[in-house]
Amino acid sequence: MKFYNYIHYWSNKYRLEKLRYFRELLLEYKSNISFSFLSLGGVSENNNAIELHVKINNILIEVDQIILAAGVSETLNNKILGDYDVVLNVFNFNDNESLFKGNYPALMDTVERAIGVYISDKKKSILRSFNPFFWLGYILECVVALPFKFVGMLFGFDSAKAETSPIGKLIKGLESIILILAAILAIMHYLGYL
């Protein structure tokens, strides 16, 4: 997933809507749970909370990636548990009331910070959306990624990891330079300078 300042307006809007939906699910989930002595101090979920639990889990990985792409830290340091991810561990503390009550505000803060990042980048994303060089770079990036995807399909390895490896970055850089030079030469030929 691309970092927040490398996306166009429509991606920014989608991510913002997804984060706001996630926040609403969390708020509704919290209002539909209770802490019960019978459940040994853990969370007791009513039927609505169970449905919300499923909805939250269905979008959790995508929301996690959106938050990471916003550059917001999801890590909370706890004296008992050490460092842990408050987004991916949203339900891991349902069996302990005090841990849930400590984790929930940190989770909401993380989501709110990510929402703030996308809101503050909205105007810039609109400018990027109408910038032809942004789209040329986007197309160039897609073309440069094609060999990695093709080789990944043939040999069954993770093309995303190959692209981000040092050798993969070198290959992508060389591909980009070759494509840019080829485009410049084609334009010069078309204009009659070659």
Residue frames relative to the residue before (quaternion, step in Angstrom):
aa qw qx qy qz dx dy dz
M 1.0000 0.0000 0.0000 0.0000 0.00 0.00 0.00
K 0.4572 -0.7098 0.4716 0.2542 3.54 -0.87 1.00
F 0.5720 -0.5886 0.4592 0.3400 3.52 -1.20 0.68
Y 0.6715 -0.5697 0.3018 0.3652 3.58 -1.06 0.78
N 0.7341 0.4172 -0.2592 0.4689 3.62 0.98 -0.67
Y 0.6449 0.4574 -0.3404 0.5090 3.59 1.26 0.45
I 0.5963 0.5565 -0.3690 0.4455 3.58 1.16 0.50
H 0.4966 -0.6437 0.4954 0.3059 3.55 -1.24 0.49
Y 0.7608 -0.4161 0.2662 0.4209 3.55 -1.35 0.21
W 0.6897 0.5004 -0.2984 0.4299 3.58 0.86 -0.94
S 0.6300 0.4966 -0.3345 0.4946 3.59 1.09 -0.58
N 0.6159 0.5387 -0.3356 0.4668 3.57 1.04 -0.79
K 0.6634 0.5075 -0.2954 0.4638 3.57 0.92 -0.95
Y 0.6489 0.5215 -0.3163 0.4550 3.59 0.92 -0.89
R 0.6823 0.4877 -0.2911 0.4603 3.58 0.86 -0.97
L 0.6375 0.5251 -0.3202 0.4639 3.57 1.01 -0.80
E 0.6547 0.4993 -0.3089 0.4761 3.60 0.95 -0.85
K 0.6517 0.5209 -0.3162 0.4517 3.60 0.97 -0.84
L 0.6602 0.4985 -0.3029 0.4732 3.59 1.01 -0.83
R 0.6549 0.5024 -0.3158 0.4679 3.58 0.97 -0.81
Y 0.6276 0.5228 -0.3261 0.4759 3.59 1.04 -0.74
F 0.6395 0.5216 -0.3125 0.4705 3.57 0.99 -0.87
R 0.6440 0.5215 -0.3156 0.4623 3.58 0.97 -0.88
E 0.6574 0.5047 -0.3109 0.4653 3.59 0.95 -0.86
L 0.6307 0.5248 -0.3309 0.4662 3.59 1.01 -0.78
L 0.6556 0.5134 -0.3113 0.4580 3.59 0.96 -0.85
L 0.6601 0.5049 -0.3090 0.4625 3.58 0.94 -0.88
E 0.6715 0.4846 -0.2951 0.4767 3.57 0.96 -0.88
Y 0.6170 0.5436 -0.3441 0.4533 3.58 1.04 -0.76
K 0.6687 0.5093 -0.3033 0.4489 3.57 0.87 -0.96
S 0.6822 0.4815 -0.2949 0.4646 3.61 1.02 -0.73
N 0.7106 0.4323 -0.2561 0.4925 3.61 1.24 -0.26
I 0.6347 0.4801 -0.3557 0.4900 3.59 1.18 0.37
S 0.0976 -0.7584 0.6381 0.0905 3.50 -1.30 0.31
F 0.3934 -0.6858 0.5536 0.2615 3.53 -1.26 0.37
S 0.1098 -0.8349 0.5392 -0.0123 3.47 -0.64 1.16
F 0.4932 -0.6385 0.5107 0.2971 3.54 -1.10 0.80
L 0.6283 0.5568 -0.3297 0.4320 3.58 1.10 -0.74
S 0.7128 0.3908 -0.2595 0.5214 3.58 1.11 -0.57
L 0.5620 -0.6574 0.3482 0.3615 3.56 1.20 0.74
G 0.7345 -0.4326 0.2275 0.4708 3.55 0.92 0.92
G 0.5596 0.6186 -0.3851 0.3949 3.56 1.25 0.11
V 0.6758 -0.4834 0.3807 0.4058 3.50 -1.36 -0.15
S 0.1715 -0.7439 0.6376 0.1036 3.52 -1.08 0.84
E 0.1736 -0.8131 0.5524 0.0590 3.58 -0.58 1.18
N 0.3134 -0.7054 0.5939 0.2268 3.57 -1.00 0.81
N 0.7478 -0.4091 0.2613 0.4530 3.61 -1.27 0.06
N 0.6410 0.5198 -0.3219 0.4639 3.58 1.00 -0.79
A 0.6511 0.5153 -0.3122 0.4616 3.58 0.98 -0.83
I 0.6175 0.5391 -0.3441 0.4579 3.59 1.06 -0.70
E 0.6503 0.4979 -0.3078 0.4842 3.61 1.00 -0.83
L 0.6556 0.5058 -0.3055 0.4701 3.58 0.98 -0.83
H 0.5818 0.5780 -0.3539 0.4497 3.57 1.11 -0.76
V 0.6722 0.4903 -0.2861 0.4754 3.58 0.92 -0.94
K 0.6554 0.5113 -0.3149 0.4580 3.61 0.91 -0.90
I 0.6477 0.5121 -0.3170 0.4666 3.58 0.96 -0.84
N 0.6661 0.5003 -0.3059 0.4610 3.58 0.91 -0.88
N 0.6314 0.5604 -0.3343 0.4189 3.60 1.05 -0.72
I 0.7800 0.3017 -0.1768 0.5189 3.62 1.03 -0.65
L 0.3864 0.7806 -0.4376 0.2236 3.58 1.29 -0.07
I 0.6819 0.4863 -0.3022 0.4553 3.61 0.82 -0.93
E 0.6606 0.4959 -0.3148 0.4675 3.60 0.93 -0.85
V 0.6483 0.5063 -0.3158 0.4729 3.60 0.96 -0.84
D 0.6157 0.5458 -0.3403 0.4552 3.57 1.01 -0.78
Q 0.6724 0.4865 -0.2920 0.4754 3.60 0.93 -0.89
I 0.6314 0.5275 -0.3298 0.4629 3.60 1.03 -0.76
I 0.6595 0.4968 -0.3059 0.4739 3.58 0.96 -0.84
L 0.6525 0.4999 -0.3154 0.4742 3.60 0.95 -0.82
A 0.6518 0.5128 -0.3096 0.4651 3.60 1.04 -0.76
A 0.6259 0.5133 -0.3351 0.4821 3.59 1.24 -0.34
G 0.4702 -0.6960 0.4267 0.3353 3.58 1.26 -0.18
V 0.4677 0.6660 -0.4417 0.3776 3.57 1.24 0.43
S 0.4178 -0.7088 0.5128 0.2451 3.56 -0.88 0.96
E 0.2315 -0.7784 0.5730 0.1101 3.54 -0.96 0.95
T 0.5582 0.6431 -0.3648 0.3763 3.55 1.29 -0.10
L 0.0891 -0.7644 0.6379 0.0292 3.52 -0.99 0.94
N 0.2852 -0.7526 0.5680 0.1721 3.56 -0.95 0.85
N 0.0553 -0.7879 0.6128 -0.0240 3.52 -0.77 1.13
K 0.5259 -0.6570 0.4361 0.3188 3.60 -0.91 0.88
I 0.6941 0.4605 -0.2741 0.4808 3.57 1.05 -0.73
L 0.8071 0.3285 -0.1329 0.4721 3.57 0.76 -1.09
G 0.4264 -0.6687 0.4906 0.3611 3.58 1.16 -0.48
D 0.7449 -0.3347 0.2748 0.5075 3.59 -1.10 -0.64
Y 0.1282 0.7776 -0.6107 0.0767 3.56 -0.97 0.86
D 0.5162 -0.6441 0.4902 0.2801 3.51 -1.27 0.63
V 0.3345 -0.7840 0.4887 0.1858 3.60 -0.50 1.19
V 0.6409 0.5198 -0.3438 0.4481 3.62 1.11 -0.49
L 0.7380 0.4137 -0.2487 0.4716 3.59 0.67 -1.02
N 0.7158 0.4067 -0.2447 0.5121 3.58 1.19 -0.45
V 0.1940 0.8362 -0.4971 0.1264 3.57 1.16 0.56
F 0.7835 0.2988 -0.1675 0.5184 3.63 0.99 -0.71
N 0.4779 0.7025 -0.4303 0.3048 3.61 1.19 -0.01
F 0.7233 0.4184 -0.2442 0.4921 3.58 1.21 -0.28
N 0.3410 0.7687 -0.4817 0.2466 3.58 1.21 0.36
D 0.6605 0.5044 -0.3205 0.4545 3.59 1.16 -0.34
N 0.7465 0.3064 -0.1969 0.5569 3.59 1.24 -0.01
E 0.4069 -0.7582 0.4594 0.2204 3.57 -0.40 1.27
S 0.6945 0.4805 -0.3025 0.4419 3.60 0.81 -0.92
L 0.6521 0.4945 -0.3220 0.4760 3.61 1.02 -0.71
F 0.6268 0.5271 -0.3395 0.4627 3.59 1.04 -0.75
K 0.6890 0.4783 -0.2858 0.4634 3.57 0.86 -0.92
G 0.6546 0.4832 -0.3166 0.4877 3.61 1.14 -0.44
N 0.6795 0.5020 -0.2738 0.4596 3.56 1.09 -0.78
Y 0.6346 0.5912 -0.3333 0.3699 3.59 0.92 -0.90
P 0.6798 0.4614 -0.3229 0.4698 3.69 0.78 -0.84
A 0.6337 0.5205 -0.3354 0.4638 3.60 1.02 -0.72
L 0.6299 0.5265 -0.3225 0.4713 3.58 1.04 -0.77
M 0.6747 0.4853 -0.2956 0.4710 3.59 0.87 -0.93
D 0.6230 0.5329 -0.3363 0.4635 3.61 1.03 -0.75
T 0.6440 0.5272 -0.3125 0.4578 3.57 0.97 -0.87
V 0.6692 0.4890 -0.2937 0.4762 3.58 0.90 -0.94
E 0.6641 0.5087 -0.3023 0.4569 3.60 0.93 -0.90
R 0.6370 0.5163 -0.3332 0.4654 3.60 1.00 -0.75
A 0.6505 0.5020 -0.3177 0.4732 3.60 0.98 -0.82
I 0.6162 0.5253 -0.3428 0.4762 3.60 1.00 -0.77
G 0.6535 0.5263 -0.3049 0.4506 3.59 0.95 -0.86
V 0.6235 0.5373 -0.3357 0.4580 3.57 1.03 -0.77
Y 0.7059 0.4549 -0.2729 0.4694 3.59 0.86 -0.94
I 0.6138 0.5269 -0.3516 0.4711 3.60 1.08 -0.62
S 0.6980 0.4705 -0.2850 0.4584 3.59 0.87 -0.92
D 0.6890 0.4589 -0.2810 0.4856 3.61 1.17 -0.45
K 0.4036 0.7595 -0.4493 0.2418 3.59 1.27 -0.13
K 0.6827 0.4821 -0.2987 0.4607 3.62 0.81 -0.95
K 0.6576 0.5000 -0.3137 0.4682 3.57 0.96 -0.82
S 0.6393 0.5210 -0.3333 0.4568 3.59 1.04 -0.72
I 0.6046 0.5323 -0.3563 0.4735 3.59 1.12 -0.60
L 0.6503 0.5086 -0.3133 0.4693 3.59 0.95 -0.85
R 0.6407 0.5179 -0.3257 0.4638 3.58 0.98 -0.85
S 0.6415 0.5632 -0.3227 0.4089 3.58 1.00 -0.84
F 0.7523 0.3496 -0.2000 0.5214 3.59 1.11 -0.62
N 0.5239 0.6110 -0.4148 0.4244 3.57 1.28 0.23
P 0.3807 -0.7515 0.4820 0.2406 3.63 -0.49 1.10
F 0.6230 0.5452 -0.3533 0.4356 3.60 1.09 -0.59
F 0.5691 0.5660 -0.3790 0.4606 3.59 1.16 -0.55
W 0.7043 0.4608 -0.2672 0.4693 3.58 0.87 -0.98
L 0.6092 0.5294 -0.3570 0.4702 3.60 1.07 -0.62
G 0.6520 0.5018 -0.3048 0.4798 3.57 1.01 -0.82
Y 0.6280 0.5395 -0.3205 0.4603 3.56 1.06 -0.80
I 0.6679 0.4834 -0.2919 0.4848 3.57 0.94 -0.92
L 0.6317 0.5318 -0.3244 0.4613 3.58 0.98 -0.86
E 0.6566 0.5125 -0.3064 0.4607 3.57 0.95 -0.87
C 0.6452 0.5136 -0.3144 0.4701 3.58 1.02 -0.78
V 0.6621 0.5037 -0.3037 0.4645 3.59 0.95 -0.89
V 0.6648 0.5043 -0.3000 0.4622 3.58 0.97 -0.87
A 0.6666 0.5079 -0.3029 0.4539 3.61 1.10 -0.63
L 0.5107 0.6889 -0.4090 0.3118 3.61 1.16 -0.47
P 0.6664 0.4896 -0.3444 0.4446 3.67 0.77 -0.80
F 0.6399 0.5216 -0.3350 0.4541 3.60 1.00 -0.74
K 0.6606 0.4957 -0.3073 0.4727 3.58 0.96 -0.84
F 0.6480 0.5251 -0.3151 0.4528 3.58 0.99 -0.83
V 0.6877 0.4611 -0.2764 0.4879 3.59 0.84 -0.98
G 0.6205 0.5441 -0.3336 0.4556 3.59 1.07 -0.71
M 0.6539 0.4942 -0.3094 0.4821 3.59 1.03 -0.77
L 0.6656 0.5165 -0.3074 0.4424 3.58 0.98 -0.83
F 0.8185 0.2688 -0.1087 0.4961 3.56 0.80 -1.02
G 0.4777 -0.7390 0.3891 0.2725 3.58 1.28 0.10
F 0.5211 0.6017 -0.4645 0.3882 3.61 0.93 0.71
D 0.6358 -0.5471 0.4003 0.3690 3.54 -1.33 0.33
S 0.3037 -0.7898 0.5067 0.1651 3.58 -0.34 1.25
A 0.5993 0.5655 -0.3684 0.4306 3.63 1.09 -0.60
K 0.6593 0.4897 -0.3074 0.4807 3.59 1.00 -0.80
A 0.6373 0.5285 -0.3275 0.4553 3.56 1.02 -0.79
E 0.6513 0.5235 -0.3148 0.4501 3.60 1.01 -0.80
T 0.7431 0.4159 -0.2271 0.4724 3.59 0.99 -0.79
S 0.4876 0.6407 -0.4479 0.3888 3.58 1.26 -0.02
P 0.6562 -0.5185 0.3533 0.4191 3.63 -1.15 0.40
I 0.6648 0.4819 -0.3049 0.4825 3.59 0.96 -0.83
G 0.6344 0.5331 -0.3206 0.4588 3.58 1.03 -0.78
K 0.6458 0.5066 -0.3166 0.4755 3.58 1.01 -0.80
L 0.6312 0.5267 -0.3260 0.4669 3.57 1.04 -0.77
I 0.6594 0.4992 -0.3022 0.4740 3.57 0.92 -0.91
K 0.6561 0.5019 -0.3161 0.4666 3.60 0.93 -0.85
G 0.6344 0.5315 -0.3258 0.4571 3.58 1.01 -0.77
L 0.6680 0.4898 -0.2948 0.4764 3.56 0.94 -0.91
E 0.6281 0.5268 -0.3288 0.4689 3.59 1.01 -0.81
S 0.6520 0.5233 -0.3103 0.4524 3.58 0.95 -0.88
I 0.6577 0.5044 -0.3111 0.4650 3.57 0.90 -0.91
I 0.6582 0.5082 -0.3083 0.4619 3.58 0.92 -0.91
L 0.6717 0.4952 -0.3011 0.4613 3.61 0.91 -0.88
I 0.6514 0.5052 -0.3184 0.4682 3.59 0.97 -0.82
L 0.6585 0.4954 -0.3122 0.4727 3.60 0.94 -0.86
A 0.6416 0.5161 -0.3247 0.4654 3.58 0.99 -0.80
A 0.6488 0.5082 -0.3181 0.4687 3.60 0.98 -0.78
I 0.6499 0.5110 -0.3144 0.4665 3.59 0.96 -0.86
L 0.6647 0.4929 -0.3047 0.4715 3.58 0.93 -0.88
A 0.6447 0.5146 -0.3269 0.4611 3.61 0.98 -0.78
I 0.6509 0.4992 -0.3137 0.4783 3.59 0.98 -0.80
M 0.6558 0.5052 -0.3164 0.4633 3.60 0.94 -0.86
H 0.6371 0.5163 -0.3222 0.4729 3.59 1.03 -0.79
Y 0.6582 0.5159 -0.3029 0.4570 3.58 0.94 -0.90
L 0.7030 0.4494 -0.2568 0.4877 3.59 1.07 -0.77
G 0.5540 -0.6570 0.3665 0.3566 3.57 1.28 -0.08
Y 0.4878 0.6676 -0.4358 0.3556 3.59 1.18 0.31
L 0.7368 0.3363 -0.2327 0.5384 3.63 1.21 -0.14
